[in-house]
Amino acid sequence: MTAGITVDLADPVPPFEQIRRQLSSLIAVGALEPGSRLPTVRSLAADLGIAAGTVARAYKELEQQGLIESRRRNGTVVVGPPRTQHGTVRADAAVMDAVDGLIRTARDAGIRDDTLIDLVRGRLTSKLDS
């Protein structure tokens, strides 16, 4: 399951947060569906070459968000996408198409993925302030 989960140790974002964000995104877009089992903390840590405590912290935060659940005999499983008082939050087809278009446009322009993410985060932050 580590396909798609990466940790960039040169990134200023802490590794646990990188893992949390990636898993949260995979759950939000439906790539990890409810009932999907996640690797054990030790297994994912070994695959990524990081400390088990780092993965454990990411899992703990995802569990606090209600996205995953640790079950003694069944391991850690995806509970579902985030929920709000208005229902489930899951990216619909139109949003996913727009995101895919943004990615294509950015790559055509030679913008690196990490730069694109920073641009989107910056715009989201500026829109919150106005």
N, CA, C and O of each residue as an XYZ file, in Angstrom:
520
protein
N       0.814     -1.195      0.000
C       0.000      0.000      0.000
C       0.851      1.249      0.000
O       0.317      2.351     -0.131
N       2.143      1.115      0.141
C       2.988      2.299      0.195
C       3.104      2.972     -1.158
O       3.627      4.082     -1.256
N       2.614      2.304     -2.218
C       2.619      2.954     -3.527
C       1.824      4.240     -3.405
O       0.649      4.227     -3.041
N       2.469      5.334     -3.708
C       1.784      6.618     -3.613
C       2.092      7.353     -2.327
O       1.928      8.572     -2.276
N       2.527      6.671     -1.294
C       2.891      7.333     -0.042
C       4.403      7.518     -0.064
O       5.162      6.554     -0.162
N       4.820      8.766      0.029
C       6.243      9.075      0.049
C       6.528     10.085      1.153
O       5.640     10.811      1.599
N       7.753     10.113      1.573
C       8.192     11.092      2.558
C       9.445     11.754      2.005
O      10.408     11.084      1.631
N       9.415     13.077      1.961
C      10.563     13.857      1.513
C      11.198     14.482      2.746
O      10.667     15.440      3.308
N      12.334     13.939      3.165
C      12.983     14.412      4.380
C      13.550     15.822      4.233
O      13.856     16.469      5.235
N      13.696     16.309      2.995
C      14.169     17.670      2.768
C      13.019     18.685      2.854
O      13.255     19.890      2.939
N      11.801     18.199      2.831
C      10.618     19.055      2.903
C      10.495     19.627      4.315
O      10.675     18.895      5.288
N      10.192     20.922      4.444
C      10.027     21.489      5.785
C       8.792     20.952      6.519
O       8.693     21.077      7.740
N       7.856     20.357      5.780
C       6.672     19.762      6.414
C       7.122     18.484      7.125
O       7.778     17.641      6.514
N       6.778     18.329      8.405
C       7.219     17.137      9.133
C       6.728     15.850      8.460
O       5.638     15.825      7.889
N       7.523     14.795      8.526
C       7.143     13.535      7.882
C       5.775     12.997      8.296
O       5.036     12.484      7.456
N       5.426     13.107      9.595
C       4.119     12.601     10.011
C       2.997     13.349      9.292
O       1.979     12.758      8.934
N       3.192     14.649      9.084
C       2.179     15.464      8.411
C       2.112     15.131      6.925
O       1.030     15.152      6.338
N       3.243     14.825      6.314
C       3.245     14.404      4.918
C       2.421     13.119      4.757
O       1.621     12.995      3.829
N       2.627     12.178      5.666
C       1.880     10.910      5.620
C       0.402     11.165      5.861
O      -0.445     10.639      5.138
N       0.081     11.972      6.879
C      -1.310     12.273      7.207
C      -2.024     12.911      6.018
O      -3.140     12.524      5.672
N      -1.372     13.884      5.401
C      -1.985     14.571      4.260
C      -2.233     13.617      3.099
O      -3.301     13.637      2.487
N      -1.243     12.782      2.798
C      -1.379     11.865      1.667
C      -2.492     10.852      1.901
O      -3.296     10.592      1.006
N      -2.538     10.278      3.104
C      -3.594      9.304      3.391
C      -4.964      9.975      3.413
O      -5.940      9.418      2.910
N      -5.035     11.154      3.986
C      -6.293     11.897      4.013
C      -6.791     12.179      2.599
O      -7.983     12.058      2.316
N      -5.876     12.554      1.725
C      -6.239     12.822      0.329
C      -6.717     11.557     -0.375
O      -7.705     11.583     -1.109
N      -6.014     10.452     -0.147
C      -6.419      9.188     -0.771
C      -7.802      8.751     -0.307
O      -8.568      8.176     -1.080
N      -8.116      9.023      0.945
C      -9.439      8.695      1.468
C     -10.484      9.631      0.860
O     -11.563      9.187      0.468
N     -10.164     10.926      0.783
C     -11.110     11.914      0.258
C     -11.484     11.657     -1.192
O     -12.635     11.859     -1.579
N     -10.516     11.210     -2.004
C     -10.813     10.989     -3.423
C     -11.343      9.585     -3.695
O     -11.673      9.245     -4.831
N     -11.421      8.769     -2.637
C     -11.981      7.437     -2.806
C     -10.984      6.375     -3.213
O     -11.369      5.233     -3.466
N      -9.702      6.728     -3.283
C      -8.680      5.735     -3.626
C      -8.520      4.717     -2.500
O      -8.161      3.565     -2.743
N      -8.787      5.148     -1.271
C      -8.848      4.247     -0.120
C     -10.284      4.275      0.385
O     -10.729      5.271      0.956
N     -10.988      3.207      0.180
C     -12.402      3.143      0.531
C     -12.594      2.610      1.948
O     -11.706      1.958      2.495
N     -13.748      2.888      2.536
C     -14.039      2.344      3.862
C     -13.848      0.828      3.876
O     -14.290      0.112      2.977
N     -13.173      0.368      4.929
C     -12.887     -1.051      5.059
C     -11.506     -1.432      4.567
O     -11.023     -2.525      4.863
N     -10.855     -0.539      3.810
C      -9.493     -0.818      3.329
C      -8.552     -0.890      4.522
O      -8.595     -0.045      5.415
N      -7.704     -1.908      4.524
C      -6.725     -2.042      5.602
C      -5.463     -1.270      5.255
O      -4.973     -1.321      4.127
N      -4.954     -0.564      6.233
C      -3.688      0.142      6.085
C      -2.572     -0.763      6.595
O      -2.814     -1.654      7.410
N      -1.362     -0.538      6.121
C      -0.253     -1.338      6.638
C      -0.040     -1.058      8.126
O      -0.448     -0.013      8.634
N       0.593     -1.990      8.807
C       0.915     -1.749     10.207
C       1.874     -0.567     10.295
O       2.549     -0.214      9.328
N       1.913      0.025     11.462
C       2.814      1.156     11.696
C       4.249      0.753     11.381
O       4.962      1.474     10.683
N       4.662     -0.378     11.886
C       6.045     -0.822     11.679
C       6.335     -1.104     10.216
O       7.408     -0.772      9.713
N       5.375     -1.718      9.536
C       5.565     -2.062      8.127
C       5.712     -0.806      7.269
O       6.624     -0.716      6.448
N       4.810      0.167      7.462
C       4.883      1.396      6.678
C       6.156      2.170      7.006
O       6.799      2.727      6.116
N       6.514      2.201      8.282
C       7.738      2.904      8.688
C       8.957      2.266      8.021
O       9.835      2.967      7.520
N       9.003      0.951      8.019
C      10.133      0.256      7.391
C      10.179      0.534      5.897
O      11.250      0.781      5.343
N       9.017      0.497      5.236
C       8.966      0.766      3.797
C       9.426      2.179      3.458
O      10.063      2.402      2.428
N       9.101      3.133      4.331
C       9.446      4.528      4.077
C      10.816      4.902      4.642
O      11.342      5.974      4.345
N      11.392      4.016      5.456
C      12.694      4.296      6.043
C      12.659      5.367      7.119
O      13.584      6.170      7.240
N      11.580      5.372      7.902
C      11.433      6.368      8.969
C      11.087      5.658     10.277
O      10.858      4.448     10.292
N      11.051      6.401     11.351
C      10.742      5.837     12.665
C       9.271      5.456     12.766
O       8.404      6.129     12.210
N       9.003      4.379     13.476
C       7.631      3.916     13.660
C       6.771      4.973     14.361
O       5.580      5.096     14.075
N       7.374      5.731     15.274
C       6.621      6.774     15.977
C       6.076      7.841     15.037
O       5.040      8.449     15.309
N       6.775      8.063     13.937
C       6.325      9.051     12.945
C       5.031      8.580     12.288
O       4.083      9.353     12.147
N       4.995      7.328     11.894
C       3.786      6.760     11.276
C       2.672      6.686     12.318
O       1.516      6.982     12.016
N       3.020      6.291     13.548
C       2.018      6.196     14.614
C       1.353      7.549     14.857
O       0.147      7.613     15.095
N       2.124      8.619     14.797
C       1.543      9.957     15.004
C       0.587     10.313     13.869
O      -0.483     10.871     14.111
N       0.969      9.992     12.631
C       0.084     10.259     11.491
C      -1.211      9.476     11.637
O      -2.295     10.023     11.434
N      -1.107      8.193     11.989
C      -2.296      7.357     12.176
C      -3.169      7.908     13.311
O      -4.394      7.936     13.196
N      -2.534      8.345     14.406
C      -3.290      8.880     15.541
C      -4.098     10.112     15.122
O      -5.260     10.254     15.502
N      -3.484     10.991     14.346
C      -4.195     12.185     13.909
C      -5.329     11.849     12.944
O      -6.393     12.465     12.992
N      -5.098     10.869     12.068
C      -6.162     10.439     11.155
C      -7.310      9.803     11.929
O      -8.475      9.948     11.559
N      -6.973      9.101     12.999
C      -8.020      8.487     13.826
C      -8.813      9.566     14.557
O     -10.033      9.461     14.685
N      -8.130     10.597     15.033
C      -8.820     11.704     15.701
C      -9.751     12.442     14.743
O     -10.768     12.997     15.159
N      -9.395     12.444     13.450
C     -10.247     13.076     12.436
C     -11.414     12.177     12.044
O     -12.314     12.609     11.323
N     -11.405     10.941     12.508
C     -12.476     10.013     12.172
C     -12.316      9.368     10.803
O     -13.285      8.850     10.247
N     -11.103      9.392     10.254
C     -10.877      8.820      8.929
C     -10.466      7.353      8.978
O     -10.770      6.583      8.066
N      -9.772      6.974     10.047
C      -9.341      5.588     10.203
C      -9.665      5.130     11.613
O      -9.987      5.931     12.490
N      -9.573      3.827     11.807
C      -9.839      3.254     13.120
C      -8.888      2.087     13.326
O      -8.702      1.259     12.434
N      -8.289      2.028     14.507
C      -7.408      0.912     14.839
C      -8.232     -0.141     15.562
O      -8.880      0.137     16.571
N      -8.195     -1.338     15.032
C      -8.929     -2.454     15.619
C      -7.911     -3.512     16.011
O      -7.044     -3.872     15.215
N      -8.013     -3.994     17.195
C      -7.006     -4.913     17.729
C      -6.671     -6.071     16.799
O      -5.495     -6.286     16.505
N      -7.628     -6.799     16.343
C      -7.342     -7.992     15.548
C      -7.368     -7.749     14.041
O      -6.839     -8.550     13.270
N      -7.969     -6.668     13.632
C      -8.084     -6.383     12.203
C      -7.128     -5.306     11.726
O      -7.130     -4.965     10.543
N      -6.316     -4.765     12.612
C      -5.374     -3.729     12.225
C      -6.051     -2.376     12.069
O      -7.093     -2.115     12.670
N      -5.456     -1.537     11.268
C      -5.972     -0.192     11.047
C      -6.727     -0.169      9.732
O      -6.199     -0.571      8.695
N      -7.970      0.306      9.780
C      -8.815      0.316      8.591
C      -9.369      1.712      8.342
O      -9.508      2.521      9.259
N      -9.677      1.968      7.092
C     -10.299      3.230      6.702
C     -11.761      3.178      7.128
O     -12.473      2.222      6.820
N     -12.198      4.207      7.833
C     -13.590      4.298      8.254
C     -14.401      4.972      7.157
O     -15.518      4.551      6.856
N     -13.849      6.003      6.569
C     -14.551      6.687      5.497
C     -14.008      8.071      5.289
O     -13.092      8.506      5.989
N     -14.578      8.771      4.317
C     -14.148     10.151      4.062
C     -14.602     11.060      5.192
O     -15.466     10.689      5.987
N     -14.023     12.247      5.263
C     -14.416     13.182      6.318
C     -15.905     13.509      6.245
O     -16.504     13.509      5.169
N     -16.477     13.782      7.388
C     -17.901     14.128      7.446
C     -18.053     15.520      8.052
O     -17.255     15.953      8.883
N     -19.097     16.199      7.609
C     -19.443     17.493      8.185
C     -20.890     17.401      8.638
O     -21.517     16.351      8.495
N     -21.420     18.466      9.174
C     -22.824     18.434      9.586
C     -23.758     18.332      8.385
O     -24.941     18.025      8.537
N     -23.221     18.592      7.184
C     -24.036     18.516      5.972
C     -23.858     17.200      5.233
O     -24.440     17.011      4.165
N     -23.065     16.286      5.781
C     -22.883     14.994      5.134
C     -21.428     14.686      4.859
O     -20.527     15.326      5.402
N     -21.212     13.709      4.020
C     -19.868     13.243      3.696
C     -19.166     14.208      2.761
O     -19.770     14.732      1.824
N     -17.895     14.438      3.019
C     -17.080     15.254      2.138
C     -16.294     14.313      1.241
O     -15.406     13.596      1.703
N     -16.620     14.321     -0.020
C     -15.870     13.525     -0.991
C     -15.832     14.349     -2.268
O     -16.831     14.929     -2.693
N     -14.660     14.381     -2.857
C     -14.521     15.156     -4.078
C     -15.387     14.540     -5.177
O     -15.262     13.353     -5.479
N     -16.258     15.343     -5.767
C     -17.105     14.815     -6.843
C     -16.357     14.885     -8.170
O     -15.243     15.404     -8.240
N     -16.974     14.362     -9.207
C     -16.324     14.255    -10.517
C     -15.892     15.616    -11.063
O     -14.812     15.735    -11.641
N     -16.719     16.630    -10.885
C     -16.380     17.952    -11.415
C     -15.128     18.510    -10.736
O     -14.263     19.088    -11.394
N     -15.040     18.334     -9.427
C     -13.875     18.818     -8.695
C     -12.632     18.040     -9.121
O     -11.571     18.625     -9.339
N     -12.766     16.724     -9.237
C     -11.626     15.905     -9.646
C     -11.175     16.271    -11.058
O      -9.973     16.315    -11.319
N     -12.108     16.535    -11.973
C     -11.747     16.965    -13.327
C     -10.993     18.288    -13.292
O     -10.011     18.470    -14.012
N     -11.457     19.213    -12.449
C     -10.792     20.507    -12.340
C      -9.373     20.341    -11.785
O      -8.435     20.976    -12.268
N      -9.222     19.494    -10.780
C      -7.899     19.242    -10.201
C      -6.983     18.602    -11.242
O      -5.823     18.991    -11.378
N      -7.506     17.623    -11.973
C      -6.706     16.977    -13.023
C      -6.268     17.990    -14.079
O      -5.133     17.954    -14.553
N      -7.182     18.895    -14.443
C      -6.849     19.938    -15.411
C      -5.771     20.869    -14.891
O      -4.864     21.255    -15.629
N      -5.869     21.229    -13.620
C      -4.859     22.081    -12.997
C      -3.492     21.399    -13.022
O      -2.480     22.030    -13.328
N      -3.470     20.123    -12.702
C      -2.206     19.373    -12.709
C      -1.608     19.339    -14.116
O      -0.413     19.576    -14.292
N      -2.441     19.045    -15.112
C      -1.944     19.015    -16.500
C      -1.383     20.369    -16.914
O      -0.302     20.445    -17.499
N      -2.115     21.437    -16.611
C      -1.684     22.783    -16.973
C      -0.356     23.127    -16.295
O       0.550     23.676    -16.923
N      -0.254     22.801    -15.017
C       0.979     23.099    -14.278
C       2.163     22.318    -14.846
O       3.254     22.864    -15.009
N       1.943     21.060    -15.140
C       3.045     20.253    -15.686
C       3.444     20.736    -17.073
O       4.629     20.762    -17.404
N       2.460     21.121    -17.888
C       2.767     21.670    -19.213
C       3.599     22.941    -19.087
O       4.425     23.235    -19.951
N       3.380     23.695    -18.011
C       4.122     24.935    -17.779
C       5.457     24.690    -17.076
O       6.212     25.628    -16.822
N       5.742     23.420    -16.764
C       7.006     23.086    -16.114
C       7.028     23.348    -14.620
O       8.098     23.440    -14.019
N       5.857     23.468    -14.020
C       5.783     23.712    -12.575
C       5.879     22.381    -11.839
O       5.151     21.435    -12.140
N       6.781     22.325    -10.877
C       6.957     21.104    -10.086
C       5.754     20.880     -9.184
O       5.057     21.824     -8.813
N       5.518     19.614     -8.833
C       4.370     19.264     -8.000
C       4.381     19.984     -6.658
O       3.347     20.484     -6.216
N       5.545     20.042     -6.004
C       5.602     20.693     -4.701
C       5.333     22.195     -4.820
O       4.750     22.795     -3.918
N       5.751     22.789     -5.914
C       5.469     24.209     -6.150
C       3.985     24.427     -6.386
O       3.408     25.392     -5.885
N       3.364     23.534     -7.149
C       1.918     23.623     -7.393
C       1.145     23.532     -6.083
O       0.208     24.297     -5.855
N       1.534     22.608     -5.236
C       0.860     22.459     -3.939
C       1.018     23.732     -3.118
O       0.062     24.187     -2.489
N       2.221     24.312     -3.118
C       2.447     25.558     -2.397
C       1.578     26.688     -2.965
O       1.038     27.496     -2.210
N       1.445     26.740     -4.298
C       0.604     27.761     -4.929
C      -0.857     27.614     -4.506
O      -1.520     28.598     -4.177
N      -1.342     26.394     -4.520
C      -2.739     26.156     -4.127
C      -2.939     26.504     -2.658
O      -3.917     27.158     -2.296
N      -2.010     26.064     -1.813
C      -2.115     26.381     -0.388
C      -2.105     27.889     -0.156
O      -2.869     28.408      0.659
N      -1.238     28.582     -0.878
C      -1.168     30.038     -0.752
C      -2.459     30.715     -1.158
O      -2.925     31.637     -0.488
N      -3.037     30.255     -2.258
C      -4.306     30.839     -2.718
C      -5.439     30.532     -1.741
O      -6.281     31.389     -1.476
N      -5.459     29.325     -1.212
C      -6.497     28.986     -0.237
C      -6.373     29.878      0.992
O      -7.374     30.373      1.511
N      -5.159     30.076      1.448
C      -4.923     30.923      2.619
C      -5.332     32.360      2.337
O      -5.963     32.997      3.181
N      -4.980     32.885      1.158
C      -5.332     34.269      0.841
C      -6.843     34.430      0.694
O      -7.382     35.493      1.004
N      -7.528     33.396      0.228
C      -8.988     33.470      0.088
C      -9.674     33.421      1.462
O     -10.755     33.982      1.642
N      -9.041     32.753      2.417
C      -9.599     32.708      3.768
C      -9.476     34.059      4.456
O     -10.319     34.434      5.272
N      -8.414     34.786      4.116
C      -8.165     36.072      4.758
C      -9.069     37.177      4.196
O      -9.268     38.201      4.850
N      -9.610     36.979      3.005
C     -10.421     38.060      2.421
C     -11.880     37.861      2.585
O     -12.671     38.693      2.141
